[in-house]
Amino acid sequence: MTENHSSPDTHKNPPTGALPAARLDRTDFLLLAVMVVAAFVLILNETLLGVALPSIMADLHVSASLGQWSSTAFMLTMAVVTPASGFILSRFSIRQVFSGAMILFATGTLVAALAPSFGFLLLGRVLQAGGTGVIMPLLMTTMLRLVPLQMRGKAMGIIGMVISAAPAMGPTVSGLILSVGSWRLLFWMVLPIGLIALLIGFKLAPATRDAGDSQKLDLLSVALSTIGFGGLVLGLSSFGGHSGHGGGSLPVNPWVAVIVAVIALVWFVLRQIKLQSTGTPFLDMRVFKAFPFTLTVLMSSVGMGVMLGTAILIPLYTANALGVDALTTGLLLLPGGIVMAVLSPFVGGLVDKFGARTLVVPGAIALSASVWMMSTFGVNTPLWFIVASHVLMSIALPFINTPMMTLGLGSLDASLYSFGSSALSAIQQVAGAAATALFVMLMGVGIASYGGGNTPEANAAGVHFALLIAAFVSLSAIVLAFLVPSGKTKGEAPMAH
């Protein structure tokens, strides 16, 4: 590394369409390191409250259907904010966006920690998600602008660790903290990390933005995006509530919410295509002209759906079918989280050497194999088998996410980085919400087909049915993997405007 002696105020992003320098200087390295730590903490919060839900319900005197909104509201806000991140990144500097996101998150964390009622907890979670929805696209865009092409695979491996390992480790971290304190401690332990990241990031992040970025705000696009992405997550999440296991309840039929959301999304897409002729789309749809990017969206959606879907089913299975407490469940999932965190950067280095397809194909096969293993869960399944299947999934996901993100985002022109990262993050959120709702709903169907009730046998039957369907769905990842272009990932931008 060569040392950069320039001040943060004079440190500028590469101009739009330009490639990063051949080497990563110290200031850029420290900035990316702080952003990675911040993003990990923020994404961790997405699954942090799942294990703590019973404690929150008892302490704040709310029902399960209402308490579940502590997670549903987080996903809903993420789905609304993330599509707007491309526009936000085009209008404001890295320093402004990072500082704003961390201030929102820290404020939300403080509100949640002090919440005297469930309404305040919900407000805190919405503020937290507002910051989280921007931070991942910001991290991806900043990395693509600063990291040299020959190092992108390794950098994407670190980002893949954040996307995959952080939510996977949420239940484990939550279980460990709850073993020594109340659910409020979850927020008090996160708050100092957020504040320190804010201070360091504010000092290191460049205060300038690209001169060519002058996106105008289209209010109709904002409204359609909010109704479309937000309504889709809201409707899909509510299907779980109708099964009697998790999810929030809507005052309207979830099908109505989903149909309205789909109509809004179709209108939104058509609106963006029209705005592209004037050069001011809210979310530039030209990113989908690059086949590697579209393939990345599909593959990452399957991976995210399987990961978040099993993340909600395994704790329900261990608690209701095996009688395992929250701490033990967290410890069961800990090896997988550690494996994923350690493996992701390593896989990133392999991408730089061998390309995406060489890694994605075995990763997809391993992912499907892990879900097929989980589909055999029953009332007599040994705990080591649960750990083994989860570890196999944790090994498989980095071999899918890291190469695909490197290939997909690297196939875009530099001027489309922010839109590509925001589109990818938004669709991953919708896929996660859809999978969570689908898995919980299928579990309810399985329980009902067994005869209903809250017995270990009925709960095991419900989880078995949901995971069996998921196992068949996971086969699609193998099909998509063979569509990945062969050869070494070049990280070039083949798209023409």
Beta strands, then each sheet from edge to edge (+ up, - down):
end
